[in-house]
Amino acid sequence: MLAAIRIFLKVAELGSFSKAAKVVNMAPSSVTRCIDSLENQLQTALFKRSTRQLILTEKGQIFLDGASKLLVEADSLCASMTE
């Protein structure tokens, strides 16, 4: 799930599945499937999608705030294991 959260954060940051896909070196369809899977796990829509824009939903914004903190903690924990 952490990998999916990292992809979610990149999509939210860049506002685009295709731009995020380039950055994380994945196919845009794989990024879309990853976000769809994450939304299914959470049982909520994280993005409002249209042909012109990608906007975080209210729950998506809440998840963004928590996910950022979670990854900082996870990265810190992993770093402490290698020291």
PDB file as gemmi writes it, atoms N, CA and C in Angstrom:
CRYST1    1.000    1.000    1.000  90.00  90.00  90.00 P 1                      
ATOM      1  N   MET A   1       0.817  -1.197   0.000  1.00  0.00           N  
ATOM      2  CA  MET A   1       0.000   0.000   0.000  1.00  0.00           C  
ATOM      3  C   MET A   1       0.864   1.266   0.000  1.00  0.00           C  
ATOM      4  N   LEU A   2       2.062   1.181   0.579  1.00  0.00           N  
ATOM      5  CA  LEU A   2       2.929   2.364   0.607  1.00  0.00           C  
ATOM      6  C   LEU A   2       3.302   2.821  -0.804  1.00  0.00           C  
ATOM      7  N   ALA A   3       3.515   1.866  -1.703  1.00  0.00           N  
ATOM      8  CA  ALA A   3       3.841   2.234  -3.089  1.00  0.00           C  
ATOM      9  C   ALA A   3       2.673   2.981  -3.727  1.00  0.00           C  
ATOM     10  N   ALA A   4       1.483   2.524  -3.473  1.00  0.00           N  
ATOM     11  CA  ALA A   4       0.290   3.189  -4.015  1.00  0.00           C  
ATOM     12  C   ALA A   4       0.143   4.585  -3.436  1.00  0.00           C  
ATOM     13  N   ILE A   5       0.458   4.735  -2.161  1.00  0.00           N  
ATOM     14  CA  ILE A   5       0.373   6.057  -1.524  1.00  0.00           C  
ATOM     15  C   ILE A   5       1.393   7.005  -2.136  1.00  0.00           C  
ATOM     16  N   ARG A   6       2.590   6.505  -2.420  1.00  0.00           N  
ATOM     17  CA  ARG A   6       3.609   7.351  -3.064  1.00  0.00           C  
ATOM     18  C   ARG A   6       3.123   7.831  -4.431  1.00  0.00           C  
ATOM     19  N   ILE A   7       2.494   6.935  -5.174  1.00  0.00           N  
ATOM     20  CA  ILE A   7       1.961   7.302  -6.488  1.00  0.00           C  
ATOM     21  C   ILE A   7       0.826   8.307  -6.327  1.00  0.00           C  
ATOM     22  N   PHE A   8      -0.052   8.077  -5.360  1.00  0.00           N  
ATOM     23  CA  PHE A   8      -1.134   9.022  -5.086  1.00  0.00           C  
ATOM     24  C   PHE A   8      -0.567  10.414  -4.813  1.00  0.00           C  
ATOM     25  N   LEU A   9       0.457  10.500  -3.980  1.00  0.00           N  
ATOM     26  CA  LEU A   9       1.043  11.797  -3.647  1.00  0.00           C  
ATOM     27  C   LEU A   9       1.616  12.482  -4.885  1.00  0.00           C  
ATOM     28  N   LYS A  10       2.233  11.707  -5.764  1.00  0.00           N  
ATOM     29  CA  LYS A  10       2.812  12.291  -6.978  1.00  0.00           C  
ATOM     30  C   LYS A  10       1.711  12.781  -7.915  1.00  0.00           C  
ATOM     31  N   VAL A  11       0.628  12.016  -8.043  1.00  0.00           N  
ATOM     32  CA  VAL A  11      -0.501  12.442  -8.881  1.00  0.00           C  
ATOM     33  C   VAL A  11      -1.108  13.728  -8.315  1.00  0.00           C  
ATOM     34  N   ALA A  12      -1.291  13.758  -6.998  1.00  0.00           N  
ATOM     35  CA  ALA A  12      -1.864  14.948  -6.360  1.00  0.00           C  
ATOM     36  C   ALA A  12      -0.951  16.158  -6.551  1.00  0.00           C  
ATOM     37  N   GLU A  13       0.345  15.946  -6.429  1.00  0.00           N  
ATOM     38  CA  GLU A  13       1.314  17.039  -6.582  1.00  0.00           C  
ATOM     39  C   GLU A  13       1.303  17.601  -8.000  1.00  0.00           C  
ATOM     40  N   LEU A  14       1.286  16.703  -8.982  1.00  0.00           N  
ATOM     41  CA  LEU A  14       1.392  17.132 -10.379  1.00  0.00           C  
ATOM     42  C   LEU A  14       0.044  17.395 -11.040  1.00  0.00           C  
ATOM     43  N   GLY A  15      -1.034  16.895 -10.425  1.00  0.00           N  
ATOM     44  CA  GLY A  15      -2.363  17.125 -10.974  1.00  0.00           C  
ATOM     45  C   GLY A  15      -2.650  16.387 -12.260  1.00  0.00           C  
ATOM     46  N   SER A  16      -1.923  15.295 -12.479  1.00  0.00           N  
ATOM     47  CA  SER A  16      -2.079  14.566 -13.736  1.00  0.00           C  
ATOM     48  C   SER A  16      -1.574  13.140 -13.582  1.00  0.00           C  
ATOM     49  N   PHE A  17      -2.351  12.192 -14.100  1.00  0.00           N  
ATOM     50  CA  PHE A  17      -1.906  10.800 -14.104  1.00  0.00           C  
ATOM     51  C   PHE A  17      -0.719  10.627 -15.040  1.00  0.00           C  
ATOM     52  N   SER A  18      -0.781  11.230 -16.216  1.00  0.00           N  
ATOM     53  CA  SER A  18       0.290  11.041 -17.195  1.00  0.00           C  
ATOM     54  C   SER A  18       1.600  11.692 -16.746  1.00  0.00           C  
ATOM     55  N   LYS A  19       1.534  12.864 -16.147  1.00  0.00           N  
ATOM     56  CA  LYS A  19       2.757  13.502 -15.641  1.00  0.00           C  
ATOM     57  C   LYS A  19       3.360  12.681 -14.508  1.00  0.00           C  
ATOM     58  N   ALA A  20       2.517  12.196 -13.617  1.00  0.00           N  
ATOM     59  CA  ALA A  20       3.000  11.361 -12.516  1.00  0.00           C  
ATOM     60  C   ALA A  20       3.615  10.075 -13.053  1.00  0.00           C  
ATOM     61  N   ALA A  21       3.002   9.506 -14.085  1.00  0.00           N  
ATOM     62  CA  ALA A  21       3.516   8.274 -14.679  1.00  0.00           C  
ATOM     63  C   ALA A  21       4.930   8.468 -15.209  1.00  0.00           C  
ATOM     64  N   LYS A  22       5.179   9.598 -15.855  1.00  0.00           N  
ATOM     65  CA  LYS A  22       6.525   9.885 -16.365  1.00  0.00           C  
ATOM     66  C   LYS A  22       7.532   9.969 -15.232  1.00  0.00           C  
ATOM     67  N   VAL A  23       7.157  10.632 -14.144  1.00  0.00           N  
ATOM     68  CA  VAL A  23       8.064  10.828 -13.021  1.00  0.00           C  
ATOM     69  C   VAL A  23       8.387   9.500 -12.322  1.00  0.00           C  
ATOM     70  N   VAL A  24       7.373   8.656 -12.151  1.00  0.00           N  
ATOM     71  CA  VAL A  24       7.588   7.386 -11.449  1.00  0.00           C  
ATOM     72  C   VAL A  24       7.940   6.248 -12.406  1.00  0.00           C  
ATOM     73  N   ASN A  25       8.104   6.581 -13.689  1.00  0.00           N  
ATOM     74  CA  ASN A  25       8.524   5.630 -14.714  1.00  0.00           C  
ATOM     75  C   ASN A  25       7.559   4.448 -14.839  1.00  0.00           C  
ATOM     76  N   MET A  26       6.291   4.783 -14.975  1.00  0.00           N  
ATOM     77  CA  MET A  26       5.238   3.785 -15.170  1.00  0.00           C  
ATOM     78  C   MET A  26       4.369   4.211 -16.343  1.00  0.00           C  
ATOM     79  N   ALA A  27       3.625   3.271 -16.868  1.00  0.00           N  
ATOM     80  CA  ALA A  27       2.644   3.607 -17.900  1.00  0.00           C  
ATOM     81  C   ALA A  27       1.482   4.359 -17.245  1.00  0.00           C  
ATOM     82  N   PRO A  28       0.922   5.344 -17.940  1.00  0.00           N  
ATOM     83  CA  PRO A  28      -0.220   6.065 -17.367  1.00  0.00           C  
ATOM     84  C   PRO A  28      -1.375   5.142 -16.955  1.00  0.00           C  
ATOM     85  N   SER A  29      -1.599   4.094 -17.726  1.00  0.00           N  
ATOM     86  CA  SER A  29      -2.672   3.161 -17.377  1.00  0.00           C  
ATOM     87  C   SER A  29      -2.372   2.436 -16.063  1.00  0.00           C  
ATOM     88  N   SER A  30      -1.103   2.169 -15.785  1.00  0.00           N  
ATOM     89  CA  SER A  30      -0.723   1.519 -14.525  1.00  0.00           C  
ATOM     90  C   SER A  30      -0.942   2.454 -13.343  1.00  0.00           C  
ATOM     91  N   VAL A  31      -0.651   3.723 -13.538  1.00  0.00           N  
ATOM     92  CA  VAL A  31      -0.886   4.710 -12.485  1.00  0.00           C  
ATOM     93  C   VAL A  31      -2.387   4.815 -12.212  1.00  0.00           C  
ATOM     94  N   THR A  32      -3.178   4.853 -13.271  1.00  0.00           N  
ATOM     95  CA  THR A  32      -4.630   4.928 -13.121  1.00  0.00           C  
ATOM     96  C   THR A  32      -5.155   3.708 -12.375  1.00  0.00           C  
ATOM     97  N   ARG A  33      -4.682   2.517 -12.744  1.00  0.00           N  
ATOM     98  CA  ARG A  33      -5.111   1.293 -12.055  1.00  0.00           C  
ATOM     99  C   ARG A  33      -4.699   1.315 -10.584  1.00  0.00           C  
ATOM    100  N   CYS A  34      -3.524   1.839 -10.302  1.00  0.00           N  
ATOM    101  CA  CYS A  34      -3.038   1.930  -8.924  1.00  0.00           C  
ATOM    102  C   CYS A  34      -3.948   2.835  -8.091  1.00  0.00           C  
ATOM    103  N   ILE A  35      -4.313   3.981  -8.635  1.00  0.00           N  
ATOM    104  CA  ILE A  35      -5.201   4.904  -7.925  1.00  0.00           C  
ATOM    105  C   ILE A  35      -6.593   4.296  -7.782  1.00  0.00           C  
ATOM    106  N   ASP A  36      -7.074   3.642  -8.830  1.00  0.00           N  
ATOM    107  CA  ASP A  36      -8.376   2.971  -8.751  1.00  0.00           C  
ATOM    108  C   ASP A  36      -8.374   1.916  -7.646  1.00  0.00           C  
ATOM    109  N   SER A  37      -7.298   1.155  -7.562  1.00  0.00           N  
ATOM    110  CA  SER A  37      -7.178   0.121  -6.533  1.00  0.00           C  
ATOM    111  C   SER A  37      -7.153   0.739  -5.133  1.00  0.00           C  
ATOM    112  N   LEU A  38      -6.415   1.830  -4.990  1.00  0.00           N  
ATOM    113  CA  LEU A  38      -6.350   2.529  -3.704  1.00  0.00           C  
ATOM    114  C   LEU A  38      -7.734   3.051  -3.308  1.00  0.00           C  
ATOM    115  N   GLU A  39      -8.440   3.632  -4.267  1.00  0.00           N  
ATOM    116  CA  GLU A  39      -9.793   4.120  -3.991  1.00  0.00           C  
ATOM    117  C   GLU A  39     -10.728   2.972  -3.597  1.00  0.00           C  
ATOM    118  N   ASN A  40     -10.562   1.816  -4.238  1.00  0.00           N  
ATOM    119  CA  ASN A  40     -11.378   0.654  -3.880  1.00  0.00           C  
ATOM    120  C   ASN A  40     -11.064   0.173  -2.472  1.00  0.00           C  
ATOM    121  N   GLN A  41      -9.783   0.145  -2.112  1.00  0.00           N  
ATOM    122  CA  GLN A  41      -9.392  -0.260  -0.759  1.00  0.00           C  
ATOM    123  C   GLN A  41      -9.977   0.689   0.285  1.00  0.00           C  
ATOM    124  N   LEU A  42      -9.937   1.972  -0.011  1.00  0.00           N  
ATOM    125  CA  LEU A  42     -10.421   2.984   0.928  1.00  0.00           C  
ATOM    126  C   LEU A  42     -11.934   3.174   0.839  1.00  0.00           C  
ATOM    127  N   GLN A  43     -12.524   2.626  -0.202  1.00  0.00           N  
ATOM    128  CA  GLN A  43     -13.962   2.742  -0.459  1.00  0.00           C  
ATOM    129  C   GLN A  43     -14.424   4.200  -0.543  1.00  0.00           C  
ATOM    130  N   THR A  44     -13.601   5.006  -1.215  1.00  0.00           N  
ATOM    131  CA  THR A  44     -13.951   6.403  -1.433  1.00  0.00           C  
ATOM    132  C   THR A  44     -13.187   6.936  -2.649  1.00  0.00           C  
ATOM    133  N   ALA A  45     -13.757   7.929  -3.292  1.00  0.00           N  
ATOM    134  CA  ALA A  45     -13.085   8.593  -4.414  1.00  0.00           C  
ATOM    135  C   ALA A  45     -12.095   9.613  -3.858  1.00  0.00           C  
ATOM    136  N   LEU A  46     -10.875   9.559  -4.351  1.00  0.00           N  
ATOM    137  CA  LEU A  46      -9.849  10.505  -3.914  1.00  0.00           C  
ATOM    138  C   LEU A  46      -9.735  11.688  -4.870  1.00  0.00           C  
ATOM    139  N   PHE A  47     -10.090  11.459  -6.129  1.00  0.00           N  
ATOM    140  CA  PHE A  47     -10.014  12.499  -7.147  1.00  0.00           C  
ATOM    141  C   PHE A  47     -11.354  12.654  -7.856  1.00  0.00           C  
ATOM    142  N   LYS A  48     -11.645  13.874  -8.245  1.00  0.00           N  
ATOM    143  CA  LYS A  48     -12.757  14.156  -9.149  1.00  0.00           C  
ATOM    144  C   LYS A  48     -12.108  14.309 -10.519  1.00  0.00           C  
ATOM    145  N   ARG A  49     -12.464  13.418 -11.429  1.00  0.00           N  
ATOM    146  CA  ARG A  49     -11.832  13.393 -12.742  1.00  0.00           C  
ATOM    147  C   ARG A  49     -12.748  14.008 -13.800  1.00  0.00           C  
ATOM    148  N   SER A  50     -12.139  14.785 -14.674  1.00  0.00           N  
ATOM    149  CA  SER A  50     -12.827  15.260 -15.873  1.00  0.00           C  
ATOM    150  C   SER A  50     -11.803  15.246 -16.996  1.00  0.00           C  
ATOM    151  N   THR A  51     -12.253  15.532 -18.195  1.00  0.00           N  
ATOM    152  CA  THR A  51     -11.317  15.524 -19.317  1.00  0.00           C  
ATOM    153  C   THR A  51     -10.320  16.677 -19.241  1.00  0.00           C  
ATOM    154  N   ARG A  52     -10.659  17.706 -18.501  1.00  0.00           N  
ATOM    155  CA  ARG A  52      -9.793  18.883 -18.435  1.00  0.00           C  
ATOM    156  C   ARG A  52      -8.975  19.010 -17.159  1.00  0.00           C  
ATOM    157  N   GLN A  53      -9.442  18.393 -16.078  1.00  0.00           N  
ATOM    158  CA  GLN A  53      -8.705  18.562 -14.829  1.00  0.00           C  
ATOM    159  C   GLN A  53      -8.902  17.398 -13.873  1.00  0.00           C  
ATOM    160  N   LEU A  54      -8.008  17.333 -12.936  1.00  0.00           N  
ATOM    161  CA  LEU A  54      -8.022  16.319 -11.897  1.00  0.00           C  
ATOM    162  C   LEU A  54      -7.962  17.054 -10.567  1.00  0.00           C  
ATOM    163  N   ILE A  55      -9.001  16.902  -9.758  1.00  0.00           N  
ATOM    164  CA  ILE A  55      -9.105  17.655  -8.508  1.00  0.00           C  
ATOM    165  C   ILE A  55      -9.291  16.679  -7.355  1.00  0.00           C  
ATOM    166  N   LEU A  56      -8.605  16.940  -6.260  1.00  0.00           N  
ATOM    167  CA  LEU A  56      -8.809  16.133  -5.064  1.00  0.00           C  
ATOM    168  C   LEU A  56     -10.221  16.342  -4.524  1.00  0.00           C  
ATOM    169  N   THR A  57     -10.850  15.261  -4.093  1.00  0.00           N  
ATOM    170  CA  THR A  57     -12.124  15.382  -3.398  1.00  0.00           C  
ATOM    171  C   THR A  57     -11.828  15.821  -1.967  1.00  0.00           C  
ATOM    172  N   GLU A  58     -12.858  16.085  -1.206  1.00  0.00           N  
ATOM    173  CA  GLU A  58     -12.663  16.460   0.199  1.00  0.00           C  
ATOM    174  C   GLU A  58     -11.946  15.330   0.948  1.00  0.00           C  
ATOM    175  N   LYS A  59     -12.390  14.105   0.716  1.00  0.00           N  
ATOM    176  CA  LYS A  59     -11.733  12.968   1.359  1.00  0.00           C  
ATOM    177  C   LYS A  59     -10.325  12.764   0.810  1.00  0.00           C  
ATOM    178  N   GLY A  60     -10.138  13.082  -0.456  1.00  0.00           N  
ATOM    179  CA  GLY A  60      -8.806  13.005  -1.052  1.00  0.00           C  
ATOM    180  C   GLY A  60      -7.848  13.965  -0.380  1.00  0.00           C  
ATOM    181  N   GLN A  61      -8.314  15.155  -0.043  1.00  0.00           N  
ATOM    182  CA  GLN A  61      -7.479  16.139   0.649  1.00  0.00           C  
ATOM    183  C   GLN A  61      -7.121  15.649   2.053  1.00  0.00           C  
ATOM    184  N   ILE A  62      -8.089  15.062   2.732  1.00  0.00           N  
ATOM    185  CA  ILE A  62      -7.833  14.506   4.070  1.00  0.00           C  
ATOM    186  C   ILE A  62      -6.803  13.386   3.972  1.00  0.00           C  
ATOM    187  N   PHE A  63      -6.968  12.517   2.963  1.00  0.00           N  
ATOM    188  CA  PHE A  63      -6.027  11.411   2.778  1.00  0.00           C  
ATOM    189  C   PHE A  63      -4.642  11.941   2.429  1.00  0.00           C  
ATOM    190  N   LEU A  64      -4.578  12.983   1.624  1.00  0.00           N  
ATOM    191  CA  LEU A  64      -3.295  13.588   1.251  1.00  0.00           C  
ATOM    192  C   LEU A  64      -2.535  14.039   2.489  1.00  0.00           C  
ATOM    193  N   ASP A  65      -3.213  14.723   3.388  1.00  0.00           N  
ATOM    194  CA  ASP A  65      -2.562  15.211   4.606  1.00  0.00           C  
ATOM    195  C   ASP A  65      -2.026  14.059   5.449  1.00  0.00           C  
ATOM    196  N   GLY A  66      -2.843  13.046   5.647  1.00  0.00           N  
ATOM    197  CA  GLY A  66      -2.427  11.893   6.439  1.00  0.00           C  
ATOM    198  C   GLY A  66      -1.365  11.052   5.753  1.00  0.00           C  
ATOM    199  N   ALA A  67      -1.482  10.900   4.440  1.00  0.00           N  
ATOM    200  CA  ALA A  67      -0.538  10.078   3.688  1.00  0.00           C  
ATOM    201  C   ALA A  67       0.864  10.685   3.709  1.00  0.00           C  
ATOM    202  N   SER A  68       0.940  11.994   3.618  1.00  0.00           N  
ATOM    203  CA  SER A  68       2.246  12.664   3.677  1.00  0.00           C  
ATOM    204  C   SER A  68       2.937  12.374   5.002  1.00  0.00           C  
ATOM    205  N   LYS A  69       2.194  12.488   6.086  1.00  0.00           N  
ATOM    206  CA  LYS A  69       2.748  12.211   7.418  1.00  0.00           C  
ATOM    207  C   LYS A  69       3.135  10.744   7.551  1.00  0.00           C  
ATOM    208  N   LEU A  70       2.301   9.868   7.038  1.00  0.00           N  
ATOM    209  CA  LEU A  70       2.559   8.440   7.111  1.00  0.00           C  
ATOM    210  C   LEU A  70       3.861   8.077   6.405  1.00  0.00           C  
ATOM    211  N   LEU A  71       4.086   8.624   5.229  1.00  0.00           N  
ATOM    212  CA  LEU A  71       5.300   8.303   4.488  1.00  0.00           C  
ATOM    213  C   LEU A  71       6.549   8.858   5.153  1.00  0.00           C  
ATOM    214  N   VAL A  72       6.440  10.023   5.765  1.00  0.00           N  
ATOM    215  CA  VAL A  72       7.582  10.563   6.504  1.00  0.00           C  
ATOM    216  C   VAL A  72       7.951   9.605   7.634  1.00  0.00           C  
ATOM    217  N   GLU A  73       6.939   9.129   8.358  1.00  0.00           N  
ATOM    218  CA  GLU A  73       7.164   8.185   9.460  1.00  0.00           C  
ATOM    219  C   GLU A  73       7.729   6.865   8.943  1.00  0.00           C  
ATOM    220  N   ALA A  74       7.176   6.344   7.851  1.00  0.00           N  
ATOM    221  CA  ALA A  74       7.639   5.078   7.288  1.00  0.00           C  
ATOM    222  C   ALA A  74       9.085   5.193   6.810  1.00  0.00           C  
ATOM    223  N   ASP A  75       9.415   6.278   6.130  1.00  0.00           N  
ATOM    224  CA  ASP A  75      10.780   6.483   5.653  1.00  0.00           C  
ATOM    225  C   ASP A  75      11.747   6.619   6.823  1.00  0.00           C  
ATOM    226  N   SER A  76      11.322   7.300   7.867  1.00  0.00           N  
ATOM    227  CA  SER A  76      12.149   7.455   9.066  1.00  0.00           C  
ATOM    228  C   SER A  76      12.397   6.104   9.734  1.00  0.00           C  
ATOM    229  N   LEU A  77      11.351   5.304   9.834  1.00  0.00           N  
ATOM    230  CA  LEU A  77      11.483   3.987  10.441  1.00  0.00           C  
ATOM    231  C   LEU A  77      12.435   3.116   9.637  1.00  0.00           C  
ATOM    232  N   CYS A  78      12.281   3.119   8.310  1.00  0.00           N  
ATOM    233  CA  CYS A  78      13.170   2.324   7.460  1.00  0.00           C  
ATOM    234  C   CYS A  78      14.616   2.776   7.567  1.00  0.00           C  
ATOM    235  N   ALA A  79      14.822   4.074   7.637  1.00  0.00           N  
ATOM    236  CA  ALA A  79      16.173   4.622   7.782  1.00  0.00           C  
ATOM    237  C   ALA A  79      16.779   4.208   9.112  1.00  0.00           C  
ATOM    238  N   SER A  80      15.986   4.172  10.148  1.00  0.00           N  
ATOM    239  CA  SER A  80      16.515   3.790  11.464  1.00  0.00           C  
ATOM    240  C   SER A  80      16.920   2.322  11.504  1.00  0.00           C  
ATOM    241  N   MET A  81      16.352   1.504  10.641  1.00  0.00           N  
ATOM    242  CA  MET A  81      16.693   0.081  10.585  1.00  0.00           C  
ATOM    243  C   MET A  81      18.035  -0.149   9.912  1.00  0.00           C  
ATOM    244  N   THR A  82      18.448   0.768   9.051  1.00  0.00           N  
ATOM    245  CA  THR A  82      19.705   0.584   8.306  1.00  0.00           C  
ATOM    246  C   THR A  82      20.887   1.274   8.977  1.00  0.00           C  
ATOM    247  N   GLU A  83      20.616   2.015  10.051  1.00  0.00           N  
ATOM    248  CA  GLU A  83      21.715   2.731  10.721  1.00  0.00           C  
ATOM    249  C   GLU A  83      22.495   1.818  11.620  1.00  0.00           C  
TER     250      GLU A  83                                                      
END                                                                             
